[in-house]
């Protein structure tokens, strides 16, 4: 049963109707139109937190939230590690499970390449339990995505280091999917809209830049994993009324801000290096 469940991670379910798709697009636009007011409110709310707390909105509150044991959510607390320490351990270890605060972190760029990066990439491909995964989900603080099988744009697995999206398909050509995620409780499905295609820039495990245009399942899987590197989960793409009550209890305080982030469809703007 486990193998069957994991294989189903990447399957496209029956699509949303055109009306439902348009409703979701309309909600995205409304949220982003009014984002400036909410962003100001969030900035004011977190301004008094220590600098370490500002890694992700609500990270300190989640770490200390006493409701965890009463919600029936069996999350983890996976420690953050460097690429070097993960390579030395010769294993990725435990994957973070919701509501582990690690899942709300933003991954750090890989700024040095060598045997350690190659080792972590090898471990990532060897130990991944689905067709798409990130190093950050195992506590490795590195912007690395691995795609294989139906999610890979080539016959062999492909690892993206420091990936960025350069361009996306037009908003009206977004494709509806129903997604699950291994870090979330089993059986939780979320209807998402993903760009039909994305043009991606990244580096390989040796630091060599490359670009790919991803379509279909490869585009969907890449966008799902890039969300992980930015602390975004598929629950952020859903309305609170679409989520189980236990998830709603955890997500309600930060859901609007996180949903705006999930809906933003950001592309590379040149504010930091494209290749590190």
For each residue, the residues with C-beta under 8 A, 3 or more apart:
1: 4 5
2: 5 6
3: 6 7
4: 1 7 8
5: 1 2 8 9 186
6: 2 3 9 129 130 182
7: 3 4 10 11
8: 4 5 11 180
9: 5 6 130 131 132 180 181 182
10: 7 130 131 132 149 150 151 217 221
11: 7 8
12: 15 177 178 217
13: 177 178 189
14: 178
15: 12 175 176
16: 20 21 24 176 191
17: 20 21
18: 21 22
19: 22 23
20: 16 17 23 24 176 191
21: 16 17 18 24 25 174 176 193
22: 18 19 25 26
23: 19 20 26 27
24: 16 20 21 27 28 176 191 193
25: 21 22 28 29 171 172 174 193
26: 22 23 29 30
27: 23 24 30 31 239
28: 24 25 31 32 171 193 263
29: 25 26 32 33
30: 26 27 33 34
31: 27 28 34 35 256 259 260 263
32: 28 29 35 260 263 264
33: 29 30
34: 30 31 37 38
35: 31 32 38 39 260
36: 39 40
37: 34 40 41
38: 34 35 41 42 256 257 260
39: 35 36 42 43 257 260
40: 36 37 43 44
41: 37 38 44 45
42: 38 39 45 46 57 257
43: 39 40 46 47
44: 40 41 47
45: 41 42
46: 42 43 49 53 54 57
47: 43 44
48:
49: 46 53 54 60
50: 53 54 60
51: 54
52: 55
53: 46 49 50 59 60
54: 46 49 50 51
55: 52 59 105 106
56: 59 101 104 105 106 231
57: 42 46 104 254 257 258
58: 61 62 104 253 254
59: 53 55 56 62 63 101 104 105
60: 49 50 53 63 64
61: 58 64 65 253
62: 58 59 65 99 101 104 250
63: 59 60 101
64: 60 61
65: 61 62 68 99 250
66: 69
67: 70 71 249 250
68: 65 71 73 75 99
69: 66
70: 67
71: 67 68 246 249 250
72: 246
73: 68 98 99 185 246 247 250
74: 97
75: 68 96 97 98 99 100
76: 94 95 96 97 100 102
77: 100 101 102
78: 93 94 95 96 100 102 138 139
79: 139
80: 102 105 139 141
81: 85 86 89 139 140 141
82: 85 86 140 141
83: 86 87 110 116 117 120 135 140 141 142
84: 87 88 116
85: 81 82 88 89
86: 81 82 83 89 92 116 119 120 123 135 138 139 140
87: 83 84 90 115 116 117 119 120 123
88: 84 85 116
89: 81 85 86 93
90: 87 119 123
91: 123 127
92: 86 95 120 123 124 127 135 138 140
93: 78 89 138 139
94: 76 78 138 139
95: 76 78 92 129 137 138 182 183
96: 75 76 78 100 102 103 137 138 139 183
97: 74 75 76 100 183
98: 73 75 103 183 184 185 233
99: 62 65 68 73 75 103 250
100: 75 76 77 78 96 97 103 183
101: 56 59 62 63 77 104 105
102: 76 77 78 80 96 105 136 137 139
103: 96 98 99 100 137 183 228 231 233
104: 56 57 58 59 62 101 231
105: 55 56 59 80 101 102 136 141 231
106: 55 56 229 230 231
107: 134 135 136 141 142 143 144 228 229 230
108: 141 142 143
109: 142 143 162 272 273 276
110: 83 113 117 142 143 144 161 162 203 276
111: 276
112: 117
113: 110 117 161 203 205 206 207
114: 117 118
115: 87 118 119
116: 83 84 86 87 88 119 120
117: 83 87 110 112 113 114 120 121 142 144 161 205 207
118: 114 115 121 122 205 206
119: 86 87 90 115 116 122 123
120: 83 86 87 92 116 117 123 124 135 140 142 144
121: 117 118 124 125 144 146 159 161 205
122: 118 119 125 126
123: 86 87 90 91 92 119 120 126 127
124: 92 120 121 127 128 133 135 138 144 146 159
125: 121 122 128 146 148 157 159
126: 122 123
127: 91 92 123 124 138
128: 124 125 131 132 133 146 148
129: 6 95 133 182
130: 6 9 10 133 182
131: 9 10 128 147 148 149 150 151 152 221
132: 9 10 128 145 146 147 148 151 221 222 224 225
133: 124 128 129 130 137 145 146 225
134: 107 137 144 145 146 225 228 229
135: 83 86 92 107 120 124 138 140 141 142 143 144
136: 102 105 107 139 140 141 142 143 144 228 229
137: 95 96 102 103 133 134 182 183 228
138: 78 86 92 93 94 95 96 124 127 135
139: 78 79 80 81 86 93 94 96 102 136
140: 81 82 83 86 92 120 135 136 144
141: 80 81 82 83 105 107 108 135 136
142: 83 107 108 109 110 117 120 135 136 161
143: 107 108 109 110 135 136 161 162 163 229
144: 107 110 117 120 121 124 134 135 136 140 159 160 161
145: 132 133 134 159 160 163 202 222 225 226 229
146: 121 124 125 128 132 133 134 157 158 159 160
147: 131 132 151 152 153 157 158 159 160 218 221 222 225
148: 125 128 131 132 151 152 156 157 158
149: 10 131 152
150: 10 131 217 218
151: 10 131 132 147 148 217 218 221 222
152: 131 147 148 149 155 156 157 158 218
153: 147 158 212 214 215 218
154: 158
155: 152
156: 148 152
157: 125 146 147 148 152
158: 146 147 148 152 153 154 212
159: 121 124 125 144 145 146 147 204 205
160: 144 145 146 147 163 200 202 203 222
161: 110 113 117 121 142 143 144 202 203 204 205 207
162: 109 110 143 202 203 275 276
163: 143 145 160 200 201 202 222 226 229
164: 200 201 202 267 268 274
165: 168 198 199 200 226 266 267 268
166: 199 200 201 211 267 268
167: 198 199 267
168: 165 195 197 198 199 265 267
169: 173 174 195 196 197 198
170: 173
171: 25 28 174 265
172: 25
173: 169 170 195 196
174: 21 25 169 171 193 194 195 196
175: 15 193 194 195 196 220
176: 15 16 20 21 24 191 192 193
177: 12 13 191 192 193 194 220
178: 12 13 14 189 190 191 192
179: 189 190 191 192 220 224 234
180: 8 9 184 187 188 189 190 234
181: 9 184 188 224 233 234
182: 6 9 95 129 130 137
183: 95 96 97 98 100 103 137 233
184: 98 180 181 188 233 234 235
185: 73 98 188 244 246 247
186: 5
187: 180
188: 180 181 184 185 235 243 244 247
189: 13 178 179 180
190: 178 179 180 234 235 237 238 242 243
191: 16 20 24 176 177 178 179 237 238 242
192: 176 177 178 179 234 237
193: 21 24 25 28 174 175 176 177 237
194: 174 175 177 219 220 223 224
195: 168 169 173 174 175 198 219 223 265
196: 169 173 174 175 215 219
197: 168 169 213 214 215 219
198: 165 167 168 169 195 213 214 219 222 223
199: 165 166 167 168 211 212 213
200: 160 163 164 165 166 211 212 213 214 222
201: 163 164 166 209 210 211 268 274 275
202: 145 160 161 162 163 164 209 210 211 212
203: 110 113 160 161 162 206 207 208 209 210 275 276
204: 159 161 207 208 210
205: 113 117 118 121 159 161
206: 113 118 203
207: 113 117 161 203 204 275 276
208: 203 204
209: 201 202 203 274 275
210: 201 202 203 204
211: 166 199 200 201 202
212: 153 158 199 200 202
213: 197 198 199 200
214: 153 197 198 200 218 219 222
215: 153 196 197 218 219
216: 219 220
217: 10 12 150 151 220 221
218: 147 150 151 152 153 214 215 221 222
219: 194 195 196 197 198 214 215 216 222 223
220: 175 177 179 194 216 217 223 224
221: 10 131 132 147 151 217 218 224 225
222: 132 145 147 151 160 163 198 200 214 218 219 225 226
223: 194 195 198 219 220 226 227
224: 132 179 181 194 220 221 227 228 234
225: 132 133 134 145 147 221 222 228 229
226: 145 163 165 222 223 229 230
227: 223 224 230 232 233 234 236 262
228: 103 107 134 136 137 224 225 231 232 233
229: 106 107 134 136 143 145 163 225 226
230: 106 107 226 227 261
231: 56 103 104 105 106 228
232: 227 228 236 258 261 262
233: 98 103 181 183 184 227 228 236
234: 179 180 181 184 190 192 224 227 237 238
235: 184 188 190 238 243 247 251
236: 227 232 233 251 255 258 259 261 262
237: 190 191 192 193 234 259 262 263
238: 190 191 234 235 242 243
239: 27 242 243
240: 243 248 251 252 255
241:
242: 190 191 238 239
243: 188 190 235 238 239 240 247 248 251
244: 185 188 247 248
245: 248 249
246: 71 72 73 185 249 250
247: 73 185 188 235 243 244 250 251
248: 240 243 244 245 251 252
249: 67 71 245 246 252
250: 62 65 67 71 73 99 246 247
251: 235 236 240 243 247 248 254 255 258
252: 240 248 249 255
253: 58 61
254: 57 58 251 257 258
255: 236 240 251 252 258 259
256: 31 38 259 260
257: 38 39 42 57 254 260 261
258: 57 232 236 251 254 255 261 262
259: 31 236 237 255 256 262 263
260: 31 32 35 38 39 256 257 263 264
261: 230 232 236 257 258 264
262: 227 232 236 237 258 259
263: 28 31 32 237 259 260
264: 32 260 261
265: 168 171 195
266: 165 269
267: 164 165 166 167 168
268: 164 165 166 201 274
269: 266
270: 274
271:
272: 109
273: 109 276
274: 164 201 209 268 270
275: 162 201 203 207 209
276: 109 110 111 162 203 207 273
